């Protein structure tokens, strides 16, 4: 597998892991299994943080993809 392809597969895998993890935490908060003083604010913070993580991971691994592709890998 080329390094550029590996960067794309890693990006998709990490993005999915973060999204699934955030979804699980939101569901735990929403169902009441995890007690939060203000569930709406907690869910907003969870989704904002997950969105930032997905953005950073995507940007870094797309940059890695472009660099590897230009290098011929």
N, C-alpha and C positions, 0 to 999 in steps of 0.2 A: 504494500500500500504506500502510495506517495505521501510525503510529508504534508503537502497541501491538502490532500484528501483527509488525512488524519486530523488536521486542524479543523476542517469542516465537521467531521464526525464528532470530534471532541466538543465543538461549539454546540452542536445540536444536543448532545448528551448532557452537557452541563446546564444548558438552558432548560431542558426538560426536567432535570433533577431539581433545579431551583423553583420552577413553576409548580411542580407536583408537591414539593415541600411547603411552599407558600399556601397552596390550596388546602393541604392537610391542616396546617396551623390555623388558617382562617375557619375551616369547618369545625375544628376543636373549640375555637373561641365562640363561633356562632351558636354551636349546640349547647354551650354552657359547661362542657367538660373541663375547660380551662376558664377559671374565673378571672375576669378583667373588670376594673372599676368602670371603664367606659368602653364597651365592646366596639362601638363604631369607630372611636379614635384608634383603638388597637388594630382593628382590621385595616384602617387607612394606613397606619404606620407599617404594617406587615406588607401590604401590597406595594407601597412606595419603595420600601427597602428591597423587595424582590425585584421590582422593576429596575432599580438602579444596578443591582447585581447582574441582571440579565443584560443590561446595556453595556456594562463594563466588559463582561465576558465576551459578548458578541463583538464589540469593538476590537478588543485585543486579539481574538482569534481570527477575525476577518483580516486584520493587519498581518498576522502571521501567515494566513493563506496567501495574501498578495505577495508578501516577501518570498515565500517558498515557490510560488508559481513563477515569479520573475527569475528566480535562481535556477529554474528548470526542474525543480523537485515536484 
